[in-house]
Amino acid sequence: MMPLEDGFMVERLDWQKSPLYSLLKDGHHVAYFDCLKAALGAYRCINRSSIQPRQKVLDAVRRAESYAKEWDR
């Protein structure tokens, strides 16, 4: 598993296609930082567990994107 670098670069997950990246580009920094903190927290938890780590990362990113969309409303 790759570490989180330049956003959510985990197993070739394309960060720039993420809705969360779009919110950041549009200037929604509060949502970005809240979601980044949540996802980094999830990543730290994933590192302590070997059970389906890739799926857990993808789920964490989807949850972060969902939170960002809600925050943006």
N, CA, C and O atoms as a GROMACS GRO file, in nm:
protein
  292
    1MET      N    1   0.085  -0.118   0.000
    1MET     CA    2   0.000   0.000   0.000
    1MET      C    3   0.089   0.124   0.000
    1MET      O    4   0.188   0.130   0.072
    2MET      N    5   0.053   0.220  -0.081
    2MET     CA    6   0.129   0.345  -0.086
    2MET      C    7   0.084   0.438   0.026
    2MET      O    8  -0.032   0.434   0.067
    3PRO      N    9   0.174   0.521   0.075
    3PRO     CA   10   0.133   0.621   0.175
    3PRO      C   11   0.050   0.730   0.108
    3PRO      O   12   0.051   0.745  -0.014
    4LEU      N   13  -0.022   0.805   0.189
    4LEU     CA   14  -0.098   0.917   0.135
    4LEU      C   15   0.000   1.027   0.095
    4LEU      O   16   0.074   1.079   0.179
    5GLU      N   17   0.001   1.062  -0.032
    5GLU     CA   18   0.087   1.167  -0.082
    5GLU      C   19   0.008   1.248  -0.183
    5GLU      O   20  -0.068   1.193  -0.263
    6ASP      N   21   0.024   1.379  -0.178
    6ASP     CA   22  -0.044   1.466  -0.274
    6ASP      C   23  -0.194   1.437  -0.277
    6ASP      O   24  -0.252   1.418  -0.384
    7GLY      N   25  -0.255   1.433  -0.162
    7GLY     CA   26  -0.397   1.400  -0.156
    7GLY      C   27  -0.411   1.254  -0.120
    7GLY      O   28  -0.340   1.203  -0.033
    8PHE      N   29  -0.504   1.186  -0.186
    8PHE     CA   30  -0.530   1.046  -0.155
    8PHE      C   31  -0.470   0.955  -0.261
    8PHE      O   32  -0.543   0.884  -0.331
    9MET      N   33  -0.338   0.957  -0.273
    9MET     CA   34  -0.274   0.871  -0.372
    9MET      C   35  -0.250   0.734  -0.310
    9MET      O   36  -0.140   0.706  -0.261
   10VAL      N   37  -0.351   0.651  -0.312
   10VAL     CA   38  -0.341   0.518  -0.254
   10VAL      C   39  -0.375   0.418  -0.363
   10VAL      O   40  -0.485   0.416  -0.416
   11GLU      N   41  -0.278   0.334  -0.394
   11GLU     CA   42  -0.296   0.234  -0.500
   11GLU      C   43  -0.353   0.295  -0.628
   11GLU      O   44  -0.453   0.247  -0.683
   12ARG      N   45  -0.289   0.400  -0.673
   12ARG     CA   46  -0.323   0.467  -0.798
   12ARG      C   47  -0.463   0.529  -0.799
   12ARG      O   48  -0.520   0.551  -0.906
   13LEU      N   49  -0.518   0.556  -0.684
   13LEU     CA   50  -0.646   0.626  -0.680
   13LEU      C   51  -0.624   0.765  -0.738
   13LEU      O   52  -0.534   0.837  -0.694
   14ASP      N   53  -0.702   0.804  -0.837
   14ASP     CA   54  -0.677   0.930  -0.907
   14ASP      C   55  -0.739   1.046  -0.831
   14ASP      O   56  -0.858   1.074  -0.842
   15TRP      N   57  -0.655   1.113  -0.753
   15TRP     CA   58  -0.701   1.223  -0.667
   15TRP      C   59  -0.765   1.335  -0.747
   15TRP      O   60  -0.864   1.393  -0.703
   16GLN      N   61  -0.710   1.367  -0.865
   16GLN     CA   62  -0.760   1.483  -0.939
   16GLN      C   63  -0.898   1.460  -0.999
   16GLN      O   64  -0.964   1.556  -1.039
   17LYS      N   65  -0.943   1.335  -1.006
   17LYS     CA   66  -1.078   1.308  -1.055
   17LYS      C   67  -1.180   1.306  -0.941
   17LYS      O   68  -1.299   1.288  -0.964
   18SER      N   69  -1.131   1.325  -0.820
   18SER     CA   70  -1.218   1.318  -0.703
   18SER      C   71  -1.302   1.444  -0.689
   18SER      O   72  -1.252   1.555  -0.710
   19PRO      N   73  -1.431   1.429  -0.654
   19PRO     CA   74  -1.514   1.546  -0.624
   19PRO      C   75  -1.454   1.632  -0.513
   19PRO      O   76  -1.473   1.754  -0.511
   20LEU      N   77  -1.382   1.569  -0.421
   20LEU     CA   78  -1.319   1.644  -0.313
   20LEU      C   79  -1.213   1.739  -0.368
   20LEU      O   80  -1.199   1.852  -0.320
   21TYR      N   81  -1.140   1.695  -0.469
   21TYR     CA   82  -1.039   1.781  -0.533
   21TYR      C   83  -1.107   1.898  -0.602
   21TYR      O   84  -1.056   2.010  -0.598
   22SER      N   85  -1.221   1.873  -0.665
   22SER     CA   86  -1.294   1.981  -0.731
   22SER      C   87  -1.337   2.088  -0.632
   22SER      O   88  -1.330   2.207  -0.661
   23LEU      N   89  -1.383   2.044  -0.514
   23LEU     CA   90  -1.423   2.140  -0.411
   23LEU      C   91  -1.303   2.224  -0.368
   23LEU      O   92  -1.316   2.345  -0.346
   24LEU      N   93  -1.187   2.161  -0.355
   24LEU     CA   94  -1.067   2.234  -0.316
   24LEU      C   95  -1.032   2.338  -0.423
   24LEU      O   96  -1.001   2.452  -0.391
   25LYS      N   97  -1.036   2.297  -0.550
   25LYS     CA   98  -1.003   2.389  -0.659
   25LYS      C   99  -1.098   2.507  -0.661
   25LYS      O  100  -1.059   2.618  -0.696
   26ASP      N  101  -1.224   2.483  -0.623
   26ASP     CA  102  -1.324   2.590  -0.623
   26ASP      C  103  -1.317   2.677  -0.499
   26ASP      O  104  -1.396   2.771  -0.484
   27GLY      N  105  -1.223   2.648  -0.408
   27GLY     CA  106  -1.202   2.733  -0.293
   27GLY      C  107  -1.277   2.693  -0.168
   27GLY      O  108  -1.294   2.775  -0.078
   28HIS      N  109  -1.323   2.570  -0.161
   28HIS     CA  110  -1.397   2.524  -0.042
   28HIS      C  111  -1.300   2.462   0.057
   28HIS      O  112  -1.301   2.340   0.079
   29HIS      N  113  -1.215   2.546   0.116
   29HIS     CA  114  -1.104   2.496   0.196
   29HIS      C  115  -1.149   2.432   0.326
   29HIS      O  116  -1.088   2.335   0.372
   30VAL      N  117  -1.254   2.485   0.388
   30VAL     CA  118  -1.298   2.429   0.516
   30VAL      C  119  -1.340   2.284   0.497
   30VAL      O  120  -1.302   2.197   0.576
   31ALA      N  121  -1.419   2.258   0.395
   31ALA     CA  122  -1.462   2.120   0.368
   31ALA      C  123  -1.341   2.032   0.340
   31ALA      O  124  -1.333   1.918   0.386
   32TYR      N  125  -1.246   2.085   0.263
   32TYR     CA  126  -1.127   2.006   0.230
   32TYR      C  127  -1.051   1.967   0.355
   32TYR      O  128  -1.017   1.850   0.372
   33PHE      N  129  -1.023   2.064   0.442
   33PHE     CA  130  -0.943   2.032   0.560
   33PHE      C  131  -1.016   1.938   0.655
   33PHE      O  132  -0.955   1.848   0.711
   34ASP      N  133  -1.146   1.958   0.673
   34ASP     CA  134  -1.223   1.867   0.758
   34ASP      C  135  -1.217   1.725   0.703
   34ASP      O  136  -1.196   1.630   0.778
   35CYS      N  137  -1.235   1.711   0.572
   35CYS     CA  138  -1.238   1.578   0.511
   35CYS      C  139  -1.099   1.517   0.508
   35CYS      O  140  -1.084   1.395   0.524
   36LEU      N  141  -0.997   1.600   0.488
   36LEU     CA  142  -0.861   1.547   0.488
   36LEU      C  143  -0.826   1.493   0.626
   36LEU      O  144  -0.765   1.387   0.638
   37LYS      N  145  -0.865   1.567   0.731
   37LYS     CA  146  -0.838   1.519   0.867
   37LYS      C  147  -0.909   1.386   0.891
   37LYS      O  148  -0.852   1.295   0.950
   38ALA      N  149  -1.034   1.376   0.846
   38ALA     CA  150  -1.110   1.252   0.865
   38ALA      C  151  -1.044   1.136   0.790
   38ALA      O  152  -1.031   1.026   0.843
   39ALA      N  153  -1.002   1.162   0.667
   39ALA     CA  154  -0.941   1.056   0.586
   39ALA      C  155  -0.805   1.016   0.642
   39ALA      O  156  -0.770   0.898   0.641
   40LEU      N  157  -0.727   1.113   0.690
   40LEU     CA  158  -0.598   1.079   0.749
   40LEU      C  159  -0.617   0.997   0.876
   40LEU      O  160  -0.539   0.906   0.903
   41GLY      N  161  -0.720   1.030   0.953
   41GLY     CA  162  -0.751   0.951   1.071
   41GLY      C  163  -0.786   0.808   1.032
   41GLY      O  164  -0.744   0.713   1.098
   42ALA      N  165  -0.864   0.794   0.925
   42ALA     CA  166  -0.902   0.661   0.877
   42ALA      C  167  -0.778   0.587   0.829
   42ALA      O  168  -0.765   0.466   0.850
   43TYR      N  169  -0.687   0.658   0.763
   43TYR     CA  170  -0.565   0.593   0.712
   43TYR      C  171  -0.479   0.542   0.827
   43TYR      O  172  -0.423   0.433   0.819
   44ARG      N  173  -0.470   0.620   0.935
   44ARG     CA  174  -0.393   0.574   1.051
   44ARG      C  175  -0.454   0.446   1.109
   44ARG      O  176  -0.383   0.355   1.149
   45CYS      N  177  -0.588   0.441   1.112
   45CYS     CA  178  -0.655   0.320   1.162
   45CYS      C  179  -0.629   0.202   1.068
   45CYS      O  180  -0.605   0.090   1.114
   46ILE      N  181  -0.632   0.227   0.938
   46ILE     CA  182  -0.609   0.122   0.840
   46ILE      C  183  -0.469   0.064   0.857
   46ILE      O  184  -0.449  -0.057   0.843
   47ASN      N  185  -0.372   0.150   0.887
   47ASN     CA  186  -0.234   0.102   0.903
   47ASN      C  187  -0.221   0.004   1.017
   47ASN      O  188  -0.129  -0.078   1.018
   48ARG      N  189  -0.311   0.009   1.114
   48ARG     CA  190  -0.304  -0.082   1.228
   48ARG      C  191  -0.382  -0.211   1.203
   48ARG      O  192  -0.383  -0.300   1.287
   49SER      N  193  -0.446  -0.220   1.088
   49SER     CA  194  -0.529  -0.337   1.059
   49SER      C  195  -0.495  -0.390   0.920
   49SER      O  196  -0.476  -0.312   0.827
   50SER      N  197  -0.488  -0.521   0.907
   50SER     CA  198  -0.454  -0.579   0.777
   50SER      C  199  -0.577  -0.629   0.702
   50SER      O  200  -0.564  -0.692   0.598
   51ILE      N  201  -0.696  -0.601   0.753
   51ILE     CA  202  -0.818  -0.653   0.692
   51ILE      C  203  -0.863  -0.561   0.579
   51ILE      O  204  -0.910  -0.450   0.603
   52GLN      N  205  -0.849  -0.607   0.457
   52GLN     CA  206  -0.891  -0.535   0.337
   52GLN      C  207  -0.853  -0.388   0.342
   52GLN      O  208  -0.941  -0.302   0.337
   53PRO      N  209  -0.724  -0.355   0.350
   53PRO     CA  210  -0.685  -0.215   0.364
   53PRO      C  211  -0.725  -0.128   0.245
   53PRO      O  212  -0.765  -0.014   0.263
   54ARG      N  213  -0.713  -0.182   0.123
   54ARG     CA  214  -0.745  -0.100   0.006
   54ARG      C  215  -0.892  -0.059   0.008
   54ARG      O  216  -0.925   0.057  -0.017
   55GLN      N  217  -0.980  -0.153   0.039
   55GLN     CA  218  -1.123  -0.122   0.042
   55GLN      C  219  -1.154  -0.020   0.150
   55GLN      O  220  -1.238   0.068   0.132
   56LYS      N  221  -1.085  -0.030   0.264
   56LYS     CA  222  -1.108   0.066   0.372
   56LYS      C  223  -1.066   0.206   0.330
   56LYS      O  224  -1.132   0.304   0.364
   57VAL      N  225  -0.955   0.217   0.258
   57VAL     CA  226  -0.911   0.348   0.210
   57VAL      C  227  -1.013   0.406   0.113
   57VAL      O  228  -1.050   0.523   0.124
   58LEU      N  229  -1.057   0.323   0.019
   58LEU     CA  230  -1.155   0.372  -0.079
   58LEU      C  231  -1.284   0.415  -0.009
   58LEU      O  232  -1.342   0.517  -0.045
   59ASP      N  233  -1.328   0.338   0.090
   59ASP     CA  234  -1.448   0.375   0.165
   59ASP      C  235  -1.428   0.506   0.239
   59ASP      O  236  -1.518   0.590   0.242
   60ALA      N  237  -1.310   0.526   0.297
   60ALA     CA  238  -1.281   0.650   0.370
   60ALA      C  239  -1.283   0.769   0.275
   60ALA      O  240  -1.334   0.876   0.310
   61VAL      N  241  -1.229   0.751   0.154
   61VAL     CA  242  -1.229   0.861   0.057
   61VAL      C  243  -1.371   0.892   0.014
   61VAL      O  244  -1.408   1.009   0.001
   62ARG      N  245  -1.452   0.788  -0.010
   62ARG     CA  246  -1.592   0.812  -0.049
   62ARG      C  247  -1.668   0.886   0.060
   62ARG      O  248  -1.747   0.976   0.032
   63ARG      N  249  -1.644   0.847   0.187
   63ARG     CA  250  -1.710   0.916   0.298
   63ARG      C  251  -1.665   1.062   0.304
   63ARG      O  252  -1.747   1.151   0.328
   64ALA      N  253  -1.537   1.086   0.285
   64ALA     CA  254  -1.485   1.223   0.288
   64ALA      C  255  -1.548   1.306   0.177
   64ALA      O  256  -1.584   1.422   0.198
   65GLU      N  257  -1.561   1.248   0.058
   65GLU     CA  258  -1.624   1.320  -0.053
   65GLU      C  259  -1.769   1.351  -0.021
   65GLU      O  260  -1.818   1.459  -0.051
   66SER      N  261  -1.838   1.255   0.040
   66SER     CA  262  -1.977   1.275   0.078
   66SER      C  263  -1.990   1.389   0.179
   66SER      O  264  -2.078   1.474   0.167
   67TYR      N  265  -1.900   1.389   0.279
   67TYR     CA  266  -1.902   1.497   0.378
   67TYR      C  267  -1.876   1.631   0.312
   67TYR      O  268  -1.938   1.732   0.347
   68ALA      N  269  -1.784   1.633   0.216
   68ALA     CA  270  -1.751   1.759   0.148
   68ALA      C  271  -1.872   1.811   0.071
   68ALA      O  272  -1.898   1.931   0.072
   69LYS      N  273  -1.944   1.722   0.006
   69LYS     CA  274  -2.062   1.765  -0.069
   69LYS      C  275  -2.168   1.821   0.025
   69LYS      O  276  -2.230   1.923  -0.005
   70GLU      N  277  -2.188   1.755   0.139
   70GLU     CA  278  -2.286   1.804   0.237
   70GLU      C  279  -2.243   1.940   0.291
   70GLU      O  280  -2.325   2.030   0.307
   71TRP      N  281  -2.113   1.954   0.320
   71TRP     CA  282  -2.060   2.078   0.378
   71TRP      C  283  -2.077   2.192   0.279
   71TRP      O  284  -2.094   2.307   0.318
   72ASP      N  285  -2.070   2.160   0.150
   72ASP     CA  286  -2.075   2.260   0.044
   72ASP      C  287  -2.215   2.316   0.023
   72ASP      O  288  -2.231   2.420  -0.040
   73ARG      N  289  -2.318   2.249   0.075
   73ARG     CA  290  -2.456   2.293   0.051
   73ARG      C  291  -2.489   2.420   0.125
   73ARG      O  292  -2.601   2.470   0.115
   0.00000   0.00000   0.00000
